[in-house]
């Protein structure tokens, strides 16, 4: 711990030197490009092992993150020098852009647990999801899809900004059957959100997951689902439907997903409070920062590289993804 206190000032100094506001306007991160088309069925373990690393066009990292105070309120108007960053334990070689982003086009997947275990709460979830879609799609460039799941994922509305079509997709969902949560998250990221990363226009990709976090049917594991979302550069926001007084194993699963991807888990105290959680997600998606940088000592080896980002003012909390997969030649 003492060594870390000695090293951090040097890291902060080197990082602040990299944060040069005079950025070449042509230096922008390119969205990742997938090399393969994948089937729409839930993955087997052999298929998961065979997944190829995500390939990007340039060796730059695009990092979306949120800064809040202790009350969870967004902190605006911060500057590059207010943060320190480590990529695989080292300060980045060069920072190419930094901005407060409130108007990036959205690509949002609404993934709703439609298993038997949440039957009594399902109507409230549908109503809250429809209200969220009505409020979140504010630009003609925004898109969303709707996927329900029990033992298998069920896409009921594909990418669109047509509110009627999305609401129809939500209302088509019916609860029943077991719960394959990990398969659904894996499939949504692989088949829909990873595909959204093909565009040359920068997007903010997010998944809103409504579930109690339980899983009893998946072929994929929790880590498989998280890694696929990290490959798809997708932030997960989860709304827990567990309204018991104490947090259960499912809530821990949801928190692991959201923390690994830079999102947040909401625990509404009752079914009537679900809408408030959706409203908080909507607000956060419009109140984030974007940092693009070139990592130091970068290697195209397909390995996972860790990210550690924090605010110099320790009154503020930073939420960002825990890392990313390097491209592989």
N, C-alpha and C positions, 0 to 999 in steps of 0.2 A: 504493500500500500504506500509505503514511504517513497519507493522508487517511482510509482505512478505519479505522486505529487510533484516529483522533480521533473518528470518527463513531460507532463501536460503543459507547463508554460512554454516549453520549446515547441510543442505541437501547435499550440495556439498561435505562437509567433509565426511559425512557418505557414500555417493556414491563412492567417490574416494577410500575409504578403501575397498569397495567391489570389485573394479576393479583389481583383482589380476591376473597378467598374467600367473601364474602357474596354469593352468586349467587342470583338469583330462581329458585326451583325450577321456575317455569313456563317459563324461558328455556332451551329445548333445541333443538338442531339437528334439522331435519326431514330425513329421507332424501330423496334425489333421486327425481324421478318422470320416467320416459321418456314422450315424447309419442306414440310410434309403435310399432307392431308390425313386426318385421322378419322376412324370410324366413330359413329355416334353412340355406340353401345357402351355400357359401363366397362371399365378396364379390368382385365385379369392381371395377376401379378407378373406373368410373363410379358404382357403388353407394357406394363408400367416399367419394367426393367429395360425394355427396348426403346423407351422414349429418347429421342435425340435432343441434345442441348439446343436451346434457343439461339439463333444466329442473328446478330445485329450488324448494321452496316458500318459503324465506326466504333472505336474503342472509347466511347463516352457513356456516362451513366446519367440518366435523368431521374432525379429524386424528388418526389412530392412528399411534403411533410406538413404537420400541423403543430402550432405552438399555442399552448393554453396556460392560464394561471391555475392556482390551486382550486379555484371554483369551477374550472372547466371552460372559462370564457376565452374566446380566441384573442390573441395578441396581434394587432396589426402594426404595420409601418416599421417593422424591424429591418435591419440592414445586414449585408453580407458579413461584416465584421462582428456581428452579434453571435456568431455561431462558430463552432469548431467541429471538424469532421475527420474521421479515420476510415479509410478503406483498406481492409485487410491489415489493419494495424499501422498504416502509414497515411500521412497527409497527402491529398491529391497532388498530382503533378501540375494541374492547371484547372482553374474554374472558368468556365466559358459563359455562364449566365446565372443570374439570380433575380428572382422577381416574386412579388406577391401575386398569386394567381386567383382570380375570382371568376373569370369568364371562360375558362377552357371548356371546349365541348365535352360532354359527358357520355360515357358508355357504361351503363349501369345494368347489372343483372339482378333481378328480383327472384330469389330462390327460396321457396316456401315449403316447409315441412308439411306434408299432407298425409302423414301416417296416422294410425288409429290413436296413438298416444296423445294427440293434441286436438281430438275431435271436438271437445267442449269449448275450445277457444278459437276454433277455425274461422268462424264468421267475423269475429273482431279483427283477426289478422287480415282477412280479405279487405275489410273496410279500410283499415289503416294503410294497406299497400296501395289501394286505389287512390286514397287521398295523397299519399306520397308521390305517386306518379303524376298526378295532376299538378303538383307544386314544383316538382324537380325538373320537368322537361320545359324549360323556358326559352330555349333557343331552337331554331329550325335545324341546327346541327346536332342537337342532343338525340340520343337513341337509348332505348331500353329493350330488354326482353324479359319474359316471365317463364320460370321453370318451377314446377312442383315436383315433389318426390315422395315416394313411399319405399317400395322395394326397388323401384327403378326411377330414373329421372324422366320427366315428362315436360317437353317444351310446348307450352300452350300459346305463346306469342313470340315470334321471332323479332329481330332488330327492327324497331320502328319508333317514330315519334307521334304516331296516331294514338291518342289517349283512349279512344273508344276500343281500338283493337287490343290495347294492353289491358284495359279493364275487363274486356271479354275473356282474355287469357287468364286473368286472376279468378274471375267468377266461374270459369270452367273447372277449376280444381275441386276435387272431392276427397275428403279424408278417408283413409282405409288402408290396411295392410301394415307390413313391417316398416323399418326405418333404415335406409341406406344413405346416411348423411354424407359419408366420405366419398362414395361413388358420385353423388350429385354435385358436390363441390368440385371434384376432380373433372367431371364431364363438362360442367358449366365453364370452367376456366379453359379447358383444352379445346372444346368445340366452338365456343362463342367468344370468350374474352381474349383468348390467344389470337383468334382470327381477326379481332378488332385492331390488333397491333400492327396489321399489315399496312394501314394507311400512313401516308407521309405527313398528314396533319397531326399535330400533337393532341392527344385526348387524355382525359382523366378516366381511368378504368376502375370501377368499383363493383363489388358484390354486396347486396343487402340480403343477409341470411336470416330467416325467421325460423327458429327451431329451439327445442329444449336441449339440443346437443347430444342426445342419445343416439346410438347406432347399434343395430343388431343384425344387419344384412349385408354390409358392404364387402366387396372383394378388395377394394383399395384400403390402405391404412391411413391414419391421420396424417403422418408425415408425407405420404404420397400426395394427398390433397393440398397440403401447404406448399409443397415444392412446385406443383403445377400452377398454383396461383402466383407464386414468385416468378415462374417463367413467363406467365402472362402479364406480369407487372400490374397485378390487381390488388387493390386494397379491400379487405373484408370488413364490413360492419355487421355485427350480429345483434339481433334482438332476441333475448332469451324469453321463452314462453314457460319457464319454470317459475311459478309464483309461490312456491313453498318458502317458509321463513328462512331456511338455510340453503346455501348454494350446494349443488350436487356435482357429480362427476361430469355431467353434460355441460354444466356451466364452465368447468375448467377446460373442457375441450374447445368451447367457443372462444374463450380467452386466449388459448394457445394459438388459434387460427388468426385472430385479430391482431395480437401483439406481433406475430411473425411478419405480418404484411403491412403494418403501420396503421391499422384501423382501431376499432374500439368496440367493446361489448356493452350493450345496454341491458339493464335489469329492471324493467318496469315493475312496480310493486303490485300492479293488478292489470287485468286484461283491459280495463278502460284507459290505462296509461300508455298503451302501445303506440298510439298516435303521437304522443310527445317524443318518444324515441325516434320515430321516423322524421319528425320535424328537426330534431337535433342533428341527425345524419344529413339532412338536406342543407342545413346551415353550414355544417363543417365542409361539405363538398364544394361550397362556394367561398370558403375562407381558408385557403392553404397557401403554402409557399412552394416554389419550384427552383431547384438547384441543379445545374448541369455541370459535370466536371470530367476531367480525364484522370483516371487513376494512375498512381505511381506503380512502377514495377508490375505492369499489367501483362498477363499471359493469356493467350487464347487456348486454354486447356480444358474448358468446360466445367471447371470446378466452381464451387460456391465461395463467394467472397463476402465477408462480413462488412456491415456498415455500422459505425458508431457516430451518431450526430447528437450534439447537445448545445444548449444555449449557455453563453457565458454567464448570464444572469440566472442564478440557480432558483430564482422564484418562478421561472418558467419551465414548463414541461414540453418536451419535443416528442412527437410520435411519428416515427418513420419506419419503413421496412427494415428488417434486420440484415438484409443482404440480397444478393442476386447471383445468378449463374453467368459466369463469363462465357462468351461464345467459344466455339471450338472449330478450328480450321479443318 
